[in-house]
Each structure stands twice: as structure tokens, then as C-alpha cells.
Amino acid sequence: MTTLSEGGIMKEQRRKSIENRLLQVYSGKDAVQNLIREMEKRFAKYSGTVCEKKWVDESDIVLITYGDSIQKEGRKHFRTLRQFMEKYVGDAISTIHILPMFPYTSDDGFSVIDYKQIEESLGDWDEIEVFGKSYSFMFDAVINHISQSSEWFQKFLKGEEPYNNYFIVSDKDADYSKVIRPRALPLLTPFQTREGEKYVWTTFSEDQIDLNYANPEVLLEILDVLLFYASKGARYIRLDAIGFMWKERKTTCMHLPQTHELIKIMREVVDEYAPGTILVTETNVPHSENISYFGNGYDEAGLVYQFPLPPLTMFSILTGNAEKLSAWAETLKLPSKQTTFFNFLSSHDGIGVRPTEGILTKEEQDILIEATLKHGGRVSYKDNGDGTRSPYELNINYQDALAGSEENDKLRIAKFLIAQTILLSMQGVPGIYIHSLLGSRNDYYGVETSGINRRINREKMSIDKLEEELKSEGNRKEVFREFLRRINIRKKESAFSPLASQRVLKIKPEIFALLRENEETGEKIYVLINVSNEDLKITVPGISGEDLLSGEWISESVNMLGLQARWVKERHIKNKMKKGRE
């Protein structure tokens, strides 16, 4: 990113558009116009922040990691992570998604104290600048809530302006039965303020205080944070838990129209002051709700998290049947070429169960739950608001999710690698969790010492031990070497561009098959993945080309070993130069 001074005055068309959106959320035309003038004044310092690369292509691959996932005693964690990436990963990865890297009090970073400071143990903004010479970034914007230890909330408790209206005070005896809850915890938390006891909205925990977006000053603060991140090198900004942002009693408080309008305002402001910066929405919900954050394809998120992919891939491999995954993939459509999916299988969180609603039956969901418990994982629940609970997410390392201790290393690694190949094959930008890339397993120590289920997949690794394990024959080395090889193959193929089309092929229930085609270059790749343990002989009409993974020549009759993946690149392609690629 580079920042140039161009004043803060918005283009007239943009100004009018933002005004119209603000009027959907806040009352009073004069008040809204004053708000816009305040934006122009406050955001002038960000004018000219430009992201060099305007959109995504096949080379865009994101690594998801905490800043301290890899550690060396006596050294700032950013420096350790950077040195590991440069030495072992290189340009296979284009972008690093650093999970919340700010001072915090709980929830492994998601209770932020200060949005603009970096946690001291990690490093500082200067280290980010050095890191940014090798990689682009996705930064976390944890903007639904803030830590109770933050300056904002502490001043709220003291009744200081303007913070006395930064948070949501509510009647503890009111009816909140319709409110969707992600955790089985109280919705309201009592706090002693200068004016006595007040019950404050806390969707996620008593240490995560929901922000009051009904106050436009809060919106201004958050817009400033987003632009600050863009100015510091964020190519992508992840909007954490964004579906909960607007609260209104007697509603679900989820995906409300005001929430969508606020995200559209964020998009407009970012496009105006930091063009090229991409907003990514994170909403662990059923698919139809998730993709609503694309808006009309031009006015809301650029990327949305593809939450059904992890559980459906897991289900396919556990059952040896890809029909559910294939049927869901057939429904995937993008509203414009300025949108795409953020595909992932594993992350710092668990594997969501809610995204399978309407896709898997309860009995099929139970297969996932039973496998998780059998393979050493945990199940977290959500409060339904009516006194009942239901499964919310599966807390388990993804490799362990696919195979239990009764299965040998070779079989488990094979299952894991075909899962990751599905991820790399799907239309969109792949997000790869660091513990997947490094072949990690369940971290029971993390769970037992913290009592936090999600710690099972958040291991902190010593770089010295990690380097030893990557040199020695075993799980880590085998997974890392082959995963990295497949990433490097994929990122060179234009048929895997997010702009390339995706068509599901129906061959056999055990085969997940896609045809990826880039109309610009004429390149085609047939994706063939056998999710079962059985060797199969299949027929794929018209296929002829080289399997990029094995080097074999493939024609219509294809032998597929159990748990084998093939990327068959068609022999005849247009001799057309790629245009506009960076």
C-alpha cells in the first residue's frame, strides 16, 4: 500500500450513494450530511491509499495463522514467523491472514483492547512493513465487540462522552428468546457504572462488549479503523462475526437489513479512500444466509467465507460418498466477477455444523459429531433461545477429523491430502490454516490446560522443534512436502483462477469431479477425486491430457486408486496470452 495526500472530499456520486445508505440506517438528512462531512474531514489522511493488485487470480493463496503460532524464545513472534515463511514456504503463499494481532484480554485475541496497537510480544508496525515486502496481508477487524478492558468501555463505565453511548444497555427482564446465540452464555452482563448497575449486551462473552452501531459515532470510529488497516498494508480485511452487528429486540439480531447497509457503507468508504482493498465477511451460518453478503455483486463483500465446505468435505471422506458435496457445489453461483468465495477447511475455529442445515439431515450431521468424538475432538453448542441447545461447531484438528487412531498414518495422510486438494480445486481463493500446511494433530495439552475446546487446533510451535520434525521422516514432513507441491502446481494454472468457470461432473458417487475452465486462456483442468478407499475405473467423455499431480497421460478410461486425486490438464488449449495479470 502507498498513501498519497489528495484531500478527503468524496466524489459526488459516491457521496450521494453513501448518503442514501446512511439514511437507511440513521434518521435526519441534516444529521447524515453532517456525518458525511465529518467522514471527509476525518478520513482525509487516508486519501490515496492504493492496493497495487486490483483483484484476485490463481496465484492468490492465503495462509491463516496467529502471529505467535511459531515461536522462538527471546524473539518477537512476527520475526520468527517471517523467517520461517521465507525459508520454508517462499512464494507458494501470496497472503498471510494474521488473526487478531492487537492487545487483548481473552478469546485468543478476539477481545481486543486497542484496534490500532500491536500486541507487544508479536512485534510492531515496522515489522509488519518488513514482512509486507514478501507477502500481502489479511487483517482481522473484530468490530462486533471490544474488550471490557478497552479505553472505550472503561470510559463508558465512567459515563464519559461520547463513550456513554458506544455500547448497548438493555432491560434484563425483556424477552430475548428470538436472539440467535453462538454460545450457551448469558446475552446480557451486569456492570457497575457511575450511574449504577447496567445490563450491557455481550453476544459472545462477558469480556466481549457489543458495539452500538445505532450511534453513528461508533460507525465513524470503525470506518477509521478499517482505513487505518488498509494504510498499514491490508489487502484484505476480514470482518469478524459481522452478522451480529445490528441489535434490535424482538428480532433474531442476525443479518438485519441495517447490518447489510452498514457493510455496504464500509465498502463504499474503503473503495473511495483505499481502492483495491477487499472486504471479507465471516458468518458461520447456513449457505443461503452466508452468500447474502455478496449484495448485488458490486456493493458489499468481495469475498465470503465458504462455511459449508469443511463439514461437507469431511462428510464425503467419512462416508466415501461425494454426492452431497457435489450437489451443493452445483448450486454455487457468483453474482459478479468482482466477487468470489473464500474457501477453507480448517481454521482457528472449529468445523461449523450450522452451515450444513438444509444440506445434511440430522442423522448425517450425527455422523460428523460421532466421528469427532471418536477421533478425540470436542463438540461446542449454541443456545437456541428457547431453552434448548444444538451443535454449533466441531472442535478438532482437520487431519484427525478424517481418520481415527485405528487407521494407519498412510491412510490418514491420504484422506487429508485429498481433502486439501478439494479445497485447492474449488472456485475461489483458498485459505490454508497453518496447522493444516504443517501436518499438525490434535493439541490435547492446549485443551486440558485452558479448558477451551478450540485450543485443540491452536497449538503454539517451537521453531526449533518444528524444523527438526520437517527434516525427519514422519507425518509433518510428508504432509508439508506434498501439500506445498500441490499448492505450487495449482498457483501456476489459469484454470484455477477465481474467474475461471466451475462445472460439476456426475461420474460416480465416490468421485468428486469438476471441470475448471478459463475462457480467457482456453485452459481446462478436469478435477477427479476419489473420496473412497476403493480402486475404481471410470469413464470421463472427452478427457485427454496430463495429470499434473502424477505426470500420467489420461484419456477417457481413467483408473482411480482409492483416495487418489487427479488434475488433468487438457492437451489442446488456445494459444492466447494472459492479459492483465500481475
Secondary structure, DSSP 4 states (H G I P E B T S, - for coil): -B-----SPPPHHHHHHHHHHHHHHS--HHHHHHHHHHHHHHHGGGTT-B-S--S--TT--EEEE-TTSEE-TTS-HHHHHHHHIIIIIGGG--EEEE---S-BSSGGGTSBS-TTS--TTT--HHHHHHHTTT-EEEEEE--SEEETTSHHHHHHHTT-TTGGGSB-B--TTS--TT---SSSS-SEEEEEETTEEEEEE-SSBTTEEEB-TTSHHHHHHHHHHHHHHHHTTEEEEEETTGGG-S--TTS--SS-HHHHHHHHHHHHHHHHHSTT-EEEE---S-HHHHGGGGTTSSSS-SEEE-TTHHHHHHHHHHHT--HHHHHHHHT---SSTT-EEEEES--SS-EESGGGBTTB-HHHHHHHHHHHHHTT-EEEEEE-SSS-EEEEEEES-HHHHH--TTS-HHHHHHHHHHHHHHHHHSSSEEEEEHHHHTT----HHHHHHH--GGGGG---EEHHHHHHHHHSSSHHHHHHHHHHHHHHHHTT-GGGSTTSEEEEE-S-TTEEEEEEE-TTT--EEEEEEE-SSS-EEEE-TT--EEETTT--EE-SEEEE-TT-EEEEEES--------S--
